[in-house]
Amino acid sequence: MKIVRKVKVKNSLGLHTRPAAAIVKLLQPRKSAVSFTYKNETINARSIMSILMLAAKKNAVIEVAVDGEDAEGTMQQLMLAFDAEFGEK
């Protein structure tokens, strides 16, 4: 099953190293393929370098696509993490 949602980056410094590392760590036990699309560039969300290369600033709207058997749970975890600013609140 494939799920696609848009999410706003709330972190004051955007998707910098700490949130990128949190995303990669969150996805490690998950089976689904996860990609982020921003400004017509799509990347594999399991790669910290790819996330950093997106250079998504605060208030950027990113399209998150999750495809696989645990897509619903994976998307839910990602949305919670983005909402909680990856623990930087």
C-alpha positions in Angstrom: 0.0 0.0 0.0 1.3 3.5 -0.9 0.4 6.5 1.2 1.4 10.1 0.3 1.0 13.1 2.6 2.3 16.6 2.8 4.0 17.8 6.0 5.4 21.2 7.0 8.9 21.4 8.5 8.5 23.2 11.9 12.1 23.1 13.1 13.6 26.5 13.3 16.8 25.3 11.5 14.8 23.2 9.0 15.9 19.6 8.3 19.4 19.8 9.6 21.6 17.0 10.9 19.7 16.2 14.1 16.2 15.7 12.5 17.8 13.9 9.6 19.5 11.4 11.9 16.2 11.0 13.8 14.3 10.2 10.6 17.0 7.6 9.5 16.9 6.0 13.0 13.0 5.9 13.0 13.0 4.2 9.6 15.7 1.5 10.5 13.2 -1.1 11.9 10.6 -0.3 9.2 10.1 -2.3 6.0 8.4 0.3 3.8 10.2 2.4 1.2 10.1 6.1 2.2 10.8 9.1 0.0 10.6 12.8 0.4 9.9 15.2 -2.4 10.8 18.9 -2.1 11.2 21.4 -5.0 10.9 18.7 -7.6 13.6 16.6 -6.1 12.8 13.2 -4.7 15.2 11.4 -2.3 15.4 8.2 -0.3 14.5 9.2 3.3 16.7 6.4 4.7 19.8 8.4 3.6 20.9 11.1 6.0 23.0 12.7 3.2 20.0 12.8 0.9 17.8 14.4 3.5 20.5 17.1 4.1 20.8 17.7 0.4 17.1 18.6 0.2 18.0 21.7 2.2 14.4 22.0 3.5 14.1 25.2 5.6 11.6 26.0 8.3 8.0 26.1 6.9 9.0 24.1 3.8 6.2 21.7 2.7 7.6 18.2 1.9 5.7 15.4 0.3 6.2 12.2 2.1 5.6 8.9 0.3 5.5 5.6 2.1 5.1 2.3 0.2 5.1 -1.1 1.8 3.4 -3.6 4.2 3.9 -1.3 7.2 3.1 1.9 5.4 0.4 3.1 7.8 2.4 2.7 10.9 5.5 4.2 9.3 3.6 7.3 8.1 2.0 7.7 11.5 5.4 7.6 13.2 6.9 10.1 10.7 3.9 12.5 11.1 4.3 12.4 14.9 8.0 13.0 14.6 7.6 16.0 12.3 4.8 17.4 14.6 7.1 17.1 17.7 9.9 18.8 15.8 12.0 15.7 16.3 12.3 16.4 20.0 13.6 19.9 19.5 10.5 21.7 20.9 
